[in-house]
Amino acid sequence: MAAARAAGSTGFAGIGTNLVAGSLGRVTTAPNRTDDRRPDDGSRQARQARPANGGGHVTWRTGTVTARGATWTGAREVSLRLDTPLPARDLTTAPWEVRGLAYTALVGDPDVGDRLLLNVSALARGLGTGGYALVVGPAGDAPTALPADPHSGPGHLVKARYTPLQAMVLGVDEQESPHHDTLRDADDLTGMPVVVADLHSAVPAVVAGARHAAELAGRPHPRVAYVMTDGGALPAAFSRTVATLRDTGWLDTTVTVGQAFGGDLEAVTVHTGLLAARHVAGADLVVLAQGPGNLGTGTRWGFSGVAAGDAVNAVAALAGRPVASLRVSGADPRDRHRGVSHHSLTAYGRVALASADVPVPHPTGDLEALPAWGAELTRQVHDQAAALADTAARHRIVDVPADTALLDALRGSPARLSTMGRSLDGDPAAFVAAAVAGVHAARLAHDQPRTEPATR
């Protein structure tokens, strides 16, 4: 656990230097006065070999807010005109004009005319989810109002540790939390089903399926918690999906774990996040997935969703019921993601050492007739799921009927359904596969005793 450094401590992140702010966009280093050791020749040569300008990891720009855009919990969109254009690329908008995103709890709520310091690295490279220039703070003497200093109350968990925007939060499981006694010796999810998914886009589909199953059975909607891991976006505020699902009551609680932050509850690990969802939030079921911004390299092991296999193990270690949601597509142009994605096959077949239920959609003819589906895709998905079960004999394949009523439930999602730029109509199998995991989890949840939310 990182903690705030006292005055006079060593430099940033304990690397033995004090960082001194220079002119805009520049940082200079001064030797730490508590350490007068000289670097060896190799260190000097390495430092001299570095370019004086460029060659770093961040593309910086400054710009002026020309308009304020949409806002949701913890975030504000703005339109910006840059002082220096982006590197030349085939952009749909002029490289001088960009969309920006400010996390209001970190950098305030910018207004028209404010000059801002921006991280445009992903935008300059045409990468990432959202296409935003990220607001770092005011530029120079900009009048942007920073957030007030946080209360000097409890909270010692540091998220996004040792970055310039590290955030200190109150962990649900730390000693100063009112829930510490509840979680100190907690060790059991009491059979609570946890739907594990690779992509953030699966979250609303899983919840839609769970609510649909409850409605068909004439039961109240289950209390659903979303446990957000740190493989994608770290701020929960980046997800308009989560904000919409919380605002509409489709999600009862969000728990951010690891380096992710901004949830209703903050936890150190996936394990304590799951326990908090059960024993503090009183969840009937959990959807566990990374935030927006899946990372992948086109290799077997180089993708952030590999953590889905670790999550299955965590659920099983805590006596929960892991439900492995398959990443399925009938429209992805990449062969490795057609049918059941290699991400699911690797995470559940190689990384998950505990057994899990693997729901597989069994579509009606009406669903198979949809564009980007077809009987061939159904056979492929069933064959791949069967092979997964054979390879990892511990998993249980669960065939779940899927019909147009389930599709209608997906259409009723208050959050927009989109995966890799494809809508429900463009890739229905992707969302139906996630929804049947929610259907199965809701049925499992009905067989478990309810846990009431703790008093906050």
Summary of the structure (lengths in Angstrom):
residues: 456
radius of gyration: 23.7
end to end distance: 24.2
largest distance: 75.7
contacts: 1539
relative contact order: 0.12
helix: 30%
strand: 23%
